[in-house]
Amino acid sequence: MTYLGEFEQVVLLAVVRLAQDAYGTTIRREIETRAGRAVSIGAAYATLDRLVDKGYLKTRETGGGAERGGAARRYFTITPAGIKALEDARAMQARMWDGIELRAARKS
């Protein structure tokens, strides 16, 4: 099992939620809205590129229109390996949380 960092998990989940509309700006906006966490475009793209390198995301480019000055846009899609990594991370967290009572821990 490959360990996913917290931000990598958040980025992968944003890509899953956005489906066919997952590109840099929409991913940042989704994270900021749902997680209440400010994300720089540099941090977002560094993480997206790392997830592509790990094989958890794939990209497709679209031709840029006039509104983008001809610049292409990269869209991201989760791969089967990315889905497995998220499922493994969720299972690991569930195992770690199993049996934890935080109120009881505070009294110690």
Backbone hydrogen bonds in HBPLUS format (Angstrom, degrees):
<---DONOR---> <-ACCEPTOR-->    atom                        ^
c    i                          cat <-CA-CA->   ^        H-A-AA   ^      H-
h    n   atom  resd res      DA  || num        DHA   H-A  angle D-A-AA Bond
n    s   type  num  typ     dist DA aas  dist angle  dist       angle   num
A0009-GLN N   A0005-GLY O   2.98 MM   4  6.30 156.1  2.04 154.0 160.4     1
A0010-VAL N   A0006-GLU O   2.98 MM   4  6.31 159.1  2.03 151.1 156.9     2
A0011-VAL N   A0007-PHE O   2.90 MM   4  6.12 160.1  1.94 151.7 156.5     3
A0012-LEU N   A0008-GLU O   2.94 MM   4  6.15 166.1  1.96 151.6 155.4     4
A0013-LEU N   A0009-GLN O   2.88 MM   4  6.09 162.0  1.92 153.4 158.5     5
A0014-ALA N   A0010-VAL O   2.95 MM   4  6.16 150.7  2.03 144.3 152.5     6
A0015-VAL N   A0011-VAL O   2.99 MM   4  6.29 156.4  2.05 151.5 157.5     7
A0016-VAL N   A0012-LEU O   2.99 MM   4  6.31 157.7  2.04 149.9 155.9     8
A0017-ARG N   A0013-LEU O   2.94 MM   4  6.18 165.2  1.96 151.1 154.7     9
A0018-LEU N   A0014-ALA O   2.94 MM   4  6.10 156.4  2.00 150.1 156.2    10
A0019-ALA N   A0015-VAL O   3.03 MM   4  6.07 132.4  2.27 143.1 154.1    11
A0021-ASP N   A0018-LEU O   2.97 MM   3  5.26 166.9  1.99 132.5 131.9    12
A0076-PHE N   A0022-ALA O   2.74 MM  54  5.48 159.4  1.79 160.4 167.1    13
A0027-ILE N   A0023-TYR O   2.89 MM   4  5.89 160.5  1.93 166.1 169.9    14
A0028-ARG N   A0024-GLY O   3.03 MM   4  6.23 166.5  2.05 152.1 155.5    15
A0029-ARG N   A0025-THR O   2.99 MM   4  6.15 165.7  2.01 149.0 153.2    16
A0030-GLU N   A0026-THR O   2.91 MM   4  6.02 155.7  1.97 143.5 149.9    17
A0031-ILE N   A0027-ILE O   3.03 MM   4  6.28 161.9  2.07 154.3 158.4    18
A0032-GLU N   A0028-ARG O   2.90 MM   4  6.13 165.7  1.93 155.6 160.0    19
A0033-THR N   A0029-ARG O   2.87 MM   4  6.00 157.0  1.92 148.3 154.6    20
A0034-ARG N   A0030-GLU O   2.89 MM   4  5.93 172.6  1.89 152.8 155.1    21
A0035-ALA N   A0031-ILE O   2.80 MM   4  5.29 150.1  1.89 136.9 147.1    22
A0036-GLY N   A0032-GLU O   3.04 MM   4  4.79 126.2  2.34 110.8 121.3    23
A0044-ALA N   A0040-SER O   3.02 MM   4  6.29 160.6  2.06 151.4 157.1    24
A0045-TYR N   A0041-ILE O   2.94 MM   4  6.12 170.3  1.95 151.4 153.6    25
A0046-ALA N   A0042-GLY O   2.91 MM   4  6.00 156.1  1.97 147.3 154.5    26
A0047-THR N   A0043-ALA O   3.09 MM   4  6.15 159.5  2.13 143.4 148.5    27
A0048-LEU N   A0044-ALA O   2.86 MM   4  6.09 161.7  1.89 151.6 157.6    28
A0049-ASP N   A0045-TYR O   2.86 MM   4  5.92 165.6  1.88 147.5 151.4    29
A0050-ARG N   A0046-ALA O   3.03 MM   4  6.18 153.3  2.11 139.7 147.2    30
A0051-LEU N   A0047-THR O   2.89 MM   4  6.14 156.4  1.95 152.5 158.6    31
A0052-VAL N   A0048-LEU O   2.94 MM   4  6.22 145.4  2.06 146.4 156.3    32
A0053-ASP N   A0049-ASP O   2.90 MM   4  6.19 160.0  1.94 148.4 153.8    33
A0054-LYS N   A0050-ARG O   2.94 MM   4  6.23 143.6  2.08 143.1 153.0    34
A0056-TYR N   A0051-LEU O   2.87 MM   5  5.27 145.2  1.99 169.8 165.6    35
A0055-GLY N   A0052-VAL O   2.95 MM   3  5.06 149.2  2.04 103.4 113.4    36
A0079-THR N   A0056-TYR O   3.01 MM  23  5.27 161.2  2.05 130.0 129.6    37
A0058-LYS N   A0077-THR O   2.82 MM  19  5.36 153.2  1.89 153.1 162.3    38
A0077-THR N   A0058-LYS O   2.94 MM  19  5.36 152.8  2.01 153.4 158.8    39
A0060-ARG N   A0075-TYR O   2.97 MM  15  5.31 142.7  2.11 141.6 149.5    40
A0075-TYR N   A0060-ARG O   2.79 MM  15  5.31 173.9  1.79 163.1 164.2    41
A0062-THR N   A0073-ARG O   2.94 MM  11  5.39 151.6  2.02 146.5 155.7    42
A0073-ARG N   A0062-THR O   3.17 MM  11  5.39 148.5  2.27 135.6 145.1    43
A0068-ARG N   A0065-GLY O   3.07 MM   3  5.47 148.8  2.18 108.2 117.2    44
A0070-GLY N   A0065-GLY O   2.97 MM   5  5.07 161.4  2.01 151.6 145.5    45
A0069-GLY N   A0066-ALA O   3.05 MM   3  4.96 164.4  2.08 107.2 110.0    46
A0071-ALA N   A0068-ARG O   3.18 MM   3  5.50 167.2  2.19 113.7 115.6    47
A0082-GLY N   A0079-THR O   3.00 MM   3  4.99 120.6  2.37  96.6 111.9    48
A0083-ILE N   A0079-THR O   2.97 MM   4  6.35 154.5  2.03 154.9 161.9    49
A0084-LYS N   A0080-PRO O   2.99 MM   4  6.24 160.0  2.03 147.4 152.6    50
A0085-ALA N   A0081-ALA O   2.94 MM   4  6.13 154.6  2.00 141.7 148.9    51
A0086-LEU N   A0082-GLY O   3.01 MM   4  6.26 157.4  2.06 147.6 152.9    52
A0087-GLU N   A0083-ILE O   2.90 MM   4  6.16 160.8  1.94 151.3 157.0    53
A0088-ASP N   A0084-LYS O   2.81 MM   4  5.99 159.8  1.85 153.8 159.2    54
A0089-ALA N   A0085-ALA O   2.95 MM   4  6.13 154.8  2.01 143.7 150.7    55
A0090-ARG N   A0086-LEU O   2.93 MM   4  6.15 160.8  1.96 151.4 156.3    56
A0091-ALA N   A0087-GLU O   2.96 MM   4  6.15 159.5  2.00 147.6 153.3    57
A0092-MET N   A0088-ASP O   2.91 MM   4  6.08 158.5  1.95 148.7 154.6    58
A0093-GLN N   A0089-ALA O   3.00 MM   4  6.20 161.3  2.03 149.1 153.9    59
A0094-ALA N   A0090-ARG O   2.95 MM   4  6.17 154.2  2.02 146.3 153.7    60
A0095-ARG N   A0091-ALA O   2.96 MM   4  6.24 155.6  2.02 148.4 154.5    61
A0096-MET N   A0092-MET O   3.00 MM   4  6.28 153.6  2.07 146.7 154.1    62
A0097-TRP N   A0093-GLN O   2.91 MM   4  6.11 150.8  1.99 148.8 156.6    63
A0098-ASP N   A0094-ALA O   2.93 MM   4  5.95 131.9  2.16 141.3 153.5    64
A0100-ILE N   A0097-TRP O   2.98 MM   3  5.45 166.3  2.00 140.6 140.1    65
A0105-ALA N   A0101-GLU O   3.12 MM   4  6.44 149.7  2.21 146.2 155.3    66
A0106-ARG N   A0102-LEU O   3.04 MM   4  6.29 146.2  2.16 149.6 156.8    67
A0108-SER N   A0105-ALA O   3.22 MM   3  5.45 149.2  2.32 103.2 112.0    68
